[in-house]
Amino acid sequence: MSALNQIMELRSRMGQSIIGQTEVVDRLLIGLLANGNLLIEGLPGLAKTRAVKAMAKNMDASFSRIQFTPDLLPSDVTGTEIFQQTDTGGDFKFEPGPIFANIVLADEINRAPAKVQAALLEAMEERQVTVSGTTHKMDPLFIVMATQNPIEQEGTYPLPEAQMDRFLMHVQITYPPVEDEVEVIRLVRGEEIAAGKGTSGKTLAAIPQDAVFEARSEIGQIHVSDAMDRYMADLVQATRTPEALSPELAGWIEIGASPRASLALDKCGRTHAWMNERDYVDPADIRAIAHEVFRHRVTLSFEAQGLDKSADDVIAELLRLVAFP
């Protein structure tokens, strides 16, 4: 099977577990193939954790879940040096933490204090962890998928802008339509009945990691024209100089996006084109993932907040005003 067919098979399997969240499944796959980390935000019970587990379950990859709490320590994430007594004396041995897995679910990341959140930074950006002066490399396949609840305030520690910027995309999960919720009820009921009988259904072969690496190689060959490069740069530049487009937009944006936004648009745009079986990027690919790329990188002004404007409202206006290539 080709890499595309294998990834589409993974998409299909995830879709069977996550009813009514096709776009979320696509965004998780884009993050995986673009070799970036994702921040997944949604109200309780909207299958944030289930979505990540569904991906890990259907892949030949190690998976770890870190439940972030106020009493969590950095060493609980990265691992620590442990002294081991031997016949000749003793020595320190590194005991890897849960961050050493292919797919890492950082559940409710905003419940942990800043030191623990910072423990993820080096792993997310440099794909390595340094403990007691020794650097430990992560596996070639490594992605952090962090979840957070947007409505909780008590006992939470909002992520600083510097760490938010390290996430490739900010994915939002919303309530499913009522028809899909009916299917969710039936799906979970069926799972409970199967578990009660001690059966888990037919076991399918896991999607190999090589499929991901082959897909990444093919995505690297996707053609991006000069006009598309300029379009991506224009979108990012517009967040920094919105007054050039519209006085109203200028009043809504306090701080624009960093160069990481340009790189994210390029990676995600090429991946979106590949998943749609095209060997070139067009404006539709960029516009399809623009909200996830800009959502956490554009800081809104007090005026925008006073007018009850969301980041998605501002991004939609941005896309409307920036000229197509």
N, C-alpha and C positions, 0 to 999 in steps of 0.2 A: 504494500500500500504506500502511496506517496505521502509526503509530509502533510500536504493539505488535506488529504482524505483522513489521515489519522487525527489531525486537529479538529476537523469537522465531526469525527466520531466522538471525540472528547466533548465537543460542544453539545452534541446530541445527548450524550449521557448526563451531562450536567443539567441540561434543560429538563430532563425527566425528573430530576430531584428538586429543581427550583422552578416551580410553576409560575408563569406570568412575568418572569424577570429576564426575558431574552436579551435585552440591552445590557443588563448587569453581567450576564454570562459572557457576552462579547467583550465587555470592558476588562473582565478578569483575564480573558485569553489574550487580549491585546497587551496587557501588562506583563503577562508571562512571556510572550513572544518578543516584546520590545525590551526585555531584560530590565524592567523597572519595578519600583515598589508602589503599592497602592494604598490609599486611605479610603476606607469604605464607611460611609456615614448613613445612618438611618435610624428610625424609631425602633424601640424594642419589638422583637418578634417578627422582623421582616426578613429573616433568613440570611443575615450577614455572615454569621459563623457557618451556617449550613452550606452557603455557596462556596466558601473556601474549602470546607471539608469535602464537598462533592468533587472539586477539582483534584484534591490530593488523593482521594479514594480511588479515582479512575486512572491515576498515573503511577508509573513505576518510580516513585519518589518518596523520600522520607518526609515526615510531617511532624511538626510540633506545635502545640498550642500553649501560649503564655497568657495566663489570666492576670492582667495588670490590676494591682490593688495598692492602696496607699502605703502599705508596709513592705512592698517589694523592694529588694536591694539590687544594685547593678550586677553584682556577682550572680544573682539568681537568673539573670538573662545570659550573661557572657560565659559564666563558668568561673572556676577559681583554682588556685594552687592548693593541693592537699599533701600534707607530709605523710609519707609512708615509711614505717619502720621496717628495716631489713636486718639480716644477720650481720652485715658489714657496717651498720649504722642507720642510715635512712636517707631519703631523698624526697624532693618535692615533685609531684606529678600533677599535670594539668588535667582537671576534670571538666570536659566541655559542658557548657550550659545548653539550654534548649534552642539557642539561636543557631546552633550547628545542625541545621536540617535544610532540605531542599526548599520546602514550603513552610514558612513560619507565620502562624496566625497570632498577631499581637492583639488579643481581645481586650476591648475597652481601654485603649492606650491612654486616654485622657484621665484615667483613674490613678495613674502612677505619678509620683513627683518628678521634677525635672532631671534629677540625677539618673533615674532609671530610663527616662525617655532619651537622654543623651547617650546612654549605653548602646542604643540602637544606631546612633549616627555613623560611627565608623564602619559598622557592618553593612549598613545600607549603602553608603557612599563608596567605601574603599574595598568592600567585600573581604574584610579581614577584621580580626579582633586582637587587641594587644592587652595581655595580662602579665603583670610583673615583668615588663620589659620584653616579653617574648611575643612575637606576632604569629597568629594562627590563621591560616587562609580558610575561606569558606569554599564549599564545593562549587564547581562551575555552574551548576543549576542552583540558584539561590534567589528567593524572592520573599519580601516581607509584605504581608497583607494585614494592615492594621484596621481595626474597627473602632468606631466611637459613636456615642449617643448624643445627638445635637441638643436635647432638651435638658439634660442633667447639668446642674450647677454645683450643688453641695457635694463636697468630697471629690471634686475633679480639678485637674490641672490643665488648662487649655494649652495646646501645642504652640510653641513659639513659631514665628514666621520662618525663621531659619530652618527649622526642622520640617515644617509644612512644605517648604520649597523642594525638599529632597524627595518627596513623593512624586512619581511620574504623573499620576492622575488622582483626582479626588472624585470618587464615584458615589453618587447618592442613590439610595434605594427608597422608593415610595410605596404607598399602599397599592396592592394589586386590584384590578377590577373585580366586581362581585362574581363574575363567571369563573375567573381564575381562582378565587377564594374557595368556591365550591370544589374545584379540582384539588386544591390543597387539602381540604378536609378529607376527601376520598383517598388521596395519596397517603397521608399520615395514618388514617384508619387501616389501610392495607398493610402498611409497614408494621403497625402494632399487632395485627392479626398474624402476620408472618413471623414476627419475633416470638409471639406466644406459642406458636407451633414449633419453634426451634428451627425455622427455615429462613433463609435470607434471599431466596430466589436464585436465578442463574448467575454464576460467577463468570464475568467476562475478562478476557486478557487485558492487562493494564497497558496503557499507552506508554511506550518506551521514551526515555529521556532523549534518545537520538532523534526522535521526531521533532522535538523542540529545537535542538541544535541545527538540524537540517532546515527547518522552517526559518530560523534566524539567518542562515546563510542565504536562502532564497530571498528573504526580505531585504537583505543587503544589496541585492542586485536590482531591486525595483528602481525604475527610472524616475528621477525628479528633475523637471525642467528648470531653467533659470527663472522663468516667470513664476513657478511655484515657490522657489526659494524666496523670491522677492515678496510674494504674497504672505508667506509665513512671517517674514521679517516685518512687513508692514503691519500685520495684526499685532505683533508684540510691541512695535514702536508706538502704535496707536494707544496702547494702555499707558504709555509714558507721556505722550503729548496729546491728550484727548482734545485739548482746546483747538487743535488744528482741524478737527472734524466737526465738533459741535460744542457750543458753550454749555449746553445741558449736560452732555457727557463729561465735560471737564469738571462740572460741579459734583459729579457722582464718584469720581475716582480720586483717591488720596495718593496711593502709591501704585505704580505700574509693575508689570511682570519682569522677572530677571531673565538673563540669557538662557537659563534652564528651560524656560517656556518655549523658546525657539527650537531647542534640541528635542523637547518632548513632542512638539508638533510634527517635527520631521520623523521621529521614530514611530509615533502612533499613526501618523498619516500613511507611512509606507506599509505598516502592518495592516491597517484597515483596507488598503488597496489589495494587498496579498490575500487577505481573507475573502475578498470579493472577486478573486480570480482575475485580477488585472496586473499587468506588469508596469504600470505607470501610476503616478499620483495625480489626481485632479482636485479642483477646489472642494468637491463634495466630500472627499476623504478628510480634508482639513476641517471643514465645518462640522463634520460628524463628531469629531473628538475635541473640538475647541472648548466646549463647556467644561469637560473633565480636566483639561490642561490648565485653563485659566481660573477655574472656580476658587482655588486656594492660593492663587498667586496675585490676584488683584485685590488691593485693600480699598474698601469703600469708604467714602467720606461720611461725616455726620449728616450732611444734607441728604445723601442717598438713604441712610438709615432712617432719617426722619420722614422721608417720603415712602418708607416701607419698600424700598427697592432691594431686591436680592442680587447676589452676584450673577445669577443666571439672567436676570433682566438686563444688567449692564452688558454682559457678554453678547446677548442677543442684539442689543443696540449697536455694539461694536461691529458685529458681523454684518449688520445692515448698512453701516456707513462706510466700511472699508471696501474699496473697489475691487471687483474680481480681476484676476490677471487676464 
